């Protein structure tokens, strides 16, 4: 039974490997309010947040990371699939935030 469990875990990891990424980055032009800002925030301030990425079809956990204090985060080398991204404030100041139907961007090598 253990051999089956181990092979399942290995194959599951391979399924989600690819040349794409998800991430929250600082705005390209911080002075422009229309510039996209993907950083993790709590009460509209960049913060350390736990980010969980689930593959949408199977709900399998693909990544579990923490953002840096400036709110930026990145999950690299994932497949071009649809994901659910959860942002969790572990300090409990606010409820979690969910982004559904998220598609990753290609990694630039």
N, C-alpha and C positions, 0 to 999 in steps of 0.2 A: 504493500500500500504506500509506503513512503516513497518508493521510486516513482510511482505514478504522480504523487503530489509534487515532487521535485521537478519532474519533466514538465508538468503543467505550469509551474512558476517560470521556468526557463522559457517555454514557448510563449507564455503570456508577455514576457518582457520583450521578446523579439517582435511580436505583433505591432507594438507601439513605437518601434524604432524607425526613424526616418530622417529626412533632411529639412525639417521644419521646426519652428519655435513659437512659443507663446511668451509674452512678456509685457510688463508695465514699465514704460520709460518716461522720462521727463519730457516736457514739451520741447519741440525743436526751437521755438521762439517763445521764451517765457513771458515776454512783454505783450504778446498777442493773445487775447483771451480766446480766439478761435483756433489756436494751435492745439492739437490733440494732446491730452495729458492722461496717460494710462497708469499712473502711479497708484499704489494702494493708499487709501486715505481713511482716517477715522475722524468724524466730525469736521470734514473738509480740510484736514491737515495731513500731510504725508506722515505715515506711521509704519511701525513694524506690524505686519499682519501675516497670519498663516494662510497660504494659498494652497488649495487642493485642486488638482485637475483630474477629472473623471472622463473616461471615454463614454460618449453619450449612449451608444447602443447597448453596451453591456454593463455600464456603471462601474467598470473596473477602475481602480485607482491607478493613475498613470504617474502622478508626481505629487509630492507634498513638500513645499518649500516655505521659507519665511522671506518676506521682503526685507530689504535693508532699511535703516532708519529714514532714508529719504523717500521711501515708498517704492523704489524700483525693484523689479523681480524678473526672472527669466527661467523658462524651462526649455531646454534645447534638445535637438535630435529626436523629435517625435514625428509620428506619421501624419499625413494629411487626411485627418478624420475630423468629425465633429466632436467637440468637447463641451463639458460643463465646467466652469471655473467658479470655485467658491472662495470668497474672502472672509476669513474669520478673525474677529477681534478677540484674542485670547484673554485680554484684560476684562472683557465683558461690558465695555462701555456702550457698545451698539450691537444690534443684531447682525448676523452674517449677510453678505451680499452675494447674489448669484447672477452669473452671466451664462445664458444658455445658447446653444447652437453656435459656439465659437469655433472658427476655423483658424489654424495656425498660418503664419507667414513663412515663406521660404528663407532658409538661412543663406546668407551671402558669404561665400568662402573666399 
